[in-house]
């Protein structure tokens, strides 16, 4: 009996020591693990719960089971036309095979480093094999957009509006695309996924987050836009100069017409006034010819004498009235 009790006590003590050594580990939701023994993988767990391991012999490596994000650095990449653009991409991935992942990359940081090599190279290859339009556009809808100028629409004269529309019309047609940005992302995913499977990594997607022109390409785009707008502005100036000349011609013609009409009217009025004045003078002369001549002579003196500086002769009939000579 004593031996049995001793044996039970020893077994119980061993069990306590075994439990204290930690034969169990907890795998939380969103986690997965790889159990290794002397560096060799003996098991992998994907479900949450209480798991068993041999203390001091088994080693447990825990990996996240959830979807992880990869944010790459923006790269300056040449397109097929050798035009440089900055491409910023992001991706989602997860560890699909923890055992293979442990054998190939071991840690999460190493996995991200390996993704950096694969995805950066894939992005550079795909972008450089395609044209700029494929990278910056996703459809051909831009070729269906029609833009009408409000200035042209607001012109009252339909002919003028049509002439100005022809002057400012731009025939820029963007090249049609066959792949587009989403297509390039899919191509990147297909290419990169063929490499990540070997590391136990499942690549969910790759998204081109941002594309921007490099400084030299941006300047080229600005210059082309400025040149286009200058051409349109010059068309408006040319149209305005034509309208100015047209209105100036109309104004000068109307001015000459008004002046001519006014001159004719004034001459007509003057003729009528002169005729009436001659009639009045004739009637006055008939009533008293001597007084009429006296009045006319005095009126003439009022205009001429103030402007005479000197008179060298007194034998002038013009001054007979001044000398008291009877004009009769």
C-alpha positions in Angstrom: 0.0 0.0 0.0 2.9 2.3 0.9 4.5 1.7 -2.4 1.3 2.5 -4.3 0.9 5.8 -2.4 4.5 6.6 -3.1 4.1 5.8 -6.8 1.0 8.0 -7.0 2.8 10.8 -5.3 5.7 10.6 -7.7 3.3 10.5 -10.7 1.4 13.5 -9.3 4.6 15.4 -8.7 5.8 14.7 -12.2 2.4 15.8 -13.6 2.7 19.0 -11.6 6.2 19.6 -12.9 5.1 18.8 -16.4 2.2 21.3 -16.2 4.5 23.9 -14.8 6.9 23.4 -17.6 4.1 24.6 -20.0 3.0 21.8 -22.3 0.1 23.8 -23.6 -0.2 27.0 -25.6 -3.2 29.1 -26.6 -3.8 30.0 -30.3 -6.1 33.0 -30.5 -8.4 33.9 -33.3 -6.6 35.3 -36.3 -3.4 33.3 -35.5 -1.8 30.2 -36.9 1.3 28.3 -35.7 4.1 26.0 -36.7 5.5 23.5 -34.2 9.1 22.5 -34.7 11.1 19.8 -33.0 14.9 20.1 -33.2 14.4 22.5 -36.2 12.1 20.1 -38.1 8.4 20.9 -38.6 6.2 18.4 -37.0 2.9 20.1 -37.0 1.0 23.3 -38.0 -2.2 24.6 -36.6 -4.8 26.9 -38.2 -7.7 26.8 -35.7 -7.9 28.7 -32.4 -7.9 26.9 -29.1 -5.7 25.2 -26.5 -2.8 23.3 -28.2 -0.3 20.8 -26.9 3.5 20.8 -27.3 6.4 19.0 -25.6 8.2 21.3 -23.2 11.8 22.1 -24.0 11.7 20.0 -27.1 8.9 21.6 -29.3 9.1 25.2 -30.4 6.0 27.1 -31.4 6.2 29.9 -34.0 3.0 32.0 -34.3 2.0 33.8 -37.5 -0.9 36.1 -38.2 -3.8 34.5 -40.1 -5.5 37.8 -41.0 -5.0 39.8 -44.2 -1.9 42.0 -44.1 -1.0 45.1 -46.1 2.0 45.9 -48.1 2.9 49.5 -48.9 5.7 49.9 -51.4 7.9 53.0 -51.9 7.0 55.2 -54.9 9.3 54.3 -57.8 10.4 56.5 -60.7 9.8 54.2 -63.7 10.1 54.8 -67.4 7.1 53.8 -69.6 7.3 52.2 -73.0 7.9 55.6 -74.6 10.7 56.2 -72.1 8.7 58.9 -70.2 9.3 58.7 -66.5 6.5 58.6 -64.0 6.3 58.0 -60.2 4.2 54.9 -59.4 3.0 54.2 -55.9 1.4 50.7 -55.3 -0.1 48.8 -52.4 -1.1 45.2 -52.0 -2.9 42.8 -49.7 -1.5 39.4 -48.7 -1.7 36.6 -46.1 0.2 33.6 -45.0 -1.6 30.7 -46.6 0.8 27.9 -45.8 2.6 28.5 -42.5 4.9 25.5 -42.8 6.2 26.6 -46.2 6.4 30.1 -45.0 8.5 29.0 -42.0 10.8 27.0 -44.2 11.4 29.8 -46.8 11.2 33.2 -45.0 10.7 32.3 -41.3 9.6 35.7 -40.0 7.0 38.3 -41.0 9.7 40.9 -41.5 11.6 38.6 -43.8 8.3 38.0 -45.7 7.7 41.7 -46.2 11.3 42.0 -47.4 10.8 39.2 -49.9 7.6 40.9 -51.1 9.5 44.1 -51.6 11.8 42.4 -54.0 9.0 40.6 -55.9 6.4 43.4 -56.1 8.9 46.2 -56.8 10.4 44.2 -59.6 7.0 43.2 -61.0 5.6 46.8 -60.9 8.7 48.1 -62.7 8.5 45.4 -65.4 4.8 45.8 -66.1 5.0 49.6 -66.2 8.0 49.7 -68.5 6.4 47.3 -70.9 3.3 49.5 -71.5 2.6 53.0 -72.7 1.8 56.0 -70.5 -1.8 56.1 -71.4 -2.3 52.5 -70.2 -1.0 53.5 -66.8 -2.9 56.8 -66.2 -6.2 55.9 -67.8 -8.7 53.1 -67.2 -11.1 53.6 -70.1 -11.6 55.4 -73.5 -14.5 57.6 -72.2 -12.4 60.7 -72.6 -12.7 60.4 -76.4 -16.5 60.6 -76.1 -16.6 63.8 -74.0 -17.7 66.9 -75.9 -16.9 70.3 -74.5 -18.8 73.3 -75.7 -17.5 76.8 -75.0 -20.1 79.0 -73.1 -18.7 82.1 -74.8 -19.6 80.7 -78.2 -23.0 79.6 -77.0 -23.8 83.1 -75.7 -23.2 84.9 -79.0 -26.4 86.2 -80.6 -25.3 85.9 -84.2 -25.3 82.2 -85.2 -22.9 82.8 -88.0 -20.4 84.5 -85.7 -20.8 81.7 -83.2 -20.1 79.1 -85.9 -17.0 81.1 -87.1 -15.6 81.4 -83.6 -16.3 77.7 -82.9 -14.4 76.8 -86.0 -11.5 79.0 -84.9 -11.3 77.6 -81.4 -12.1 74.0 -82.2 -9.5 71.5 -81.0 -9.2 68.1 -82.6 -7.0 66.5 -79.9 -7.9 62.8 -79.8 -6.4 60.6 -77.0 -4.9 57.3 -78.0 -7.2 54.4 -77.3 -6.1 52.0 -74.5 -6.5 48.2 -74.5 -5.4 47.3 -70.9 -5.8 50.3 -68.6 -4.7 50.8 -65.1 -6.9 48.0 -63.6 -5.6 45.7 -66.3 -2.0 46.6 -65.4 -2.9 45.8 -61.7 -4.2 42.4 -62.7 -1.2 41.7 -64.8 1.0 42.7 -61.8 -1.0 40.4 -59.6 -0.7 37.4 -62.0 3.0 37.8 -62.4 3.8 38.3 -58.7 1.5 35.6 -57.5 3.4 33.0 -59.4 6.5 33.8 -57.3 4.8 34.3 -53.9 3.2 30.8 -53.9 6.7 29.3 -53.4 6.9 31.1 -50.0 3.5 30.1 -48.6 2.2 33.6 -49.3 -1.2 34.2 -50.9 -1.3 37.5 -52.7 -4.9 38.9 -52.7 -4.4 41.9 -55.0 -2.1 44.7 -56.1 -3.5 48.2 -56.6 -1.8 51.2 -58.2 -2.5 53.7 -55.6 -1.1 56.8 -57.3 0.6 57.8 -60.5 2.2 61.2 -60.9 4.4 62.7 -63.6 8.1 63.3 -63.0 9.2 66.9 -63.0 10.5 66.9 -66.6 7.3 65.2 -67.9 5.1 67.6 -65.8 6.8 70.6 -67.4 6.3 69.1 -70.8 2.6 68.6 -70.1 2.3 72.2 -68.8 4.0 73.6 -71.9 1.7 71.6 -74.2 -1.4 72.8 -72.3 -0.1 76.4 -72.4 0.6 76.2 -76.1 -2.9 74.9 -76.7 -4.6 77.6 -74.6 -2.5 80.3 -76.3 -3.7 79.1 -79.7 -7.3 79.3 -78.5 -6.7 82.7 -77.0 -5.1 84.0 -80.2 -8.1 82.7 -82.1 -10.4 84.8 -79.8 -8.1 87.8 -80.2 -8.2 87.4 -84.0 -11.9 87.1 -83.9 -12.1 90.2 -81.7 -9.9 92.2 -84.0 -12.1 91.3 -86.9 -15.2 92.3 -85.0 -13.5 95.6 -84.0 -12.6 96.4 -87.5 -16.1 95.6 -88.6 -17.7 97.8 -86.0 -15.3 100.6 -86.6 -16.2 100.5 -90.3 -19.9 100.6 -89.5 -19.3 103.4 -87.0 -17.3 105.5 -89.5 -19.9 104.9 -92.2 -22.7 105.9 -89.9 -20.7 108.9 -88.8 -20.1 110.1 -92.3 -23.7 109.5 -93.2 -24.9 111.5 -90.2 -22.5 114.3 -90.9 -23.5 114.4 -94.6 -27.2 114.5 -93.7 -26.6 117.2 -91.1 -24.5 119.3 -93.5 -27.2 119.0 -96.2 -29.8 120.0 -93.6 -27.8 122.9 -92.4 -27.1 124.2 -95.9 -30.8 124.0 -96.6 -31.6 125.9 -93.4 -28.9 128.5 -94.3 -30.4 128.9 -97.8 -33.8 129.5 -96.4 -32.4 132.0 -93.8 -30.5 133.8 -96.5 -33.5 134.1 -98.7 -35.6 135.4 -95.8 -32.8 137.8 -94.8 -32.6 139.1 -98.5 -36.4 139.6 -98.5 -36.2 141.5 -95.2 -33.3 143.6 -96.5 -35.2 144.4 -99.8 -38.3 145.4 -97.9 -36.2 147.7 -95.6 -34.4 149.2 -98.5 -37.6 150.0 -100.2 -39.0 151.8 -97.2 -36.0 154.1 -96.6 -33.0 153.5 -98.8 -30.8 156.2 -97.1 -31.4 154.9 -93.6 -30.8 151.3 -94.8 -27.5 152.3 -96.3 -26.5 154.2 -93.2 -27.4 151.3 -91.0 -25.4 148.9 -93.2 -22.4 151.2 -93.2 -22.4 151.6 -89.4 -22.7 147.9 -89.0 -19.7 147.5 -91.3 -17.7 150.1 -89.3 -18.3 148.1 -86.1 -16.6 145.1 -87.7 -13.8 146.8 -89.6 -12.6 149.9 -87.7 -11.6 148.1 -84.5 -9.1 146.0 -86.6 -7.6 148.9 -88.5 -4.2 150.1 -87.1 -3.9 153.2 -89.4 -5.5 154.9 -92.4 -3.2 156.8 -94.8 -5.8 158.4 -97.0 -9.0 160.4 -96.4 -10.2 160.1 -99.9 -12.2 156.9 -99.4 -15.9 156.7 -100.1 -16.1 154.1 -97.4 -15.6 156.8 -94.7 -17.8 159.5 -96.2 -20.4 159.1 -93.4 -17.6 159.7 -90.8 -16.7 162.9 -92.6 -20.3 164.1 -92.8 -20.3 163.8 -96.6 -23.8 163.3 -98.0 -23.6 160.0 -99.9 -26.1 161.5 -102.4 
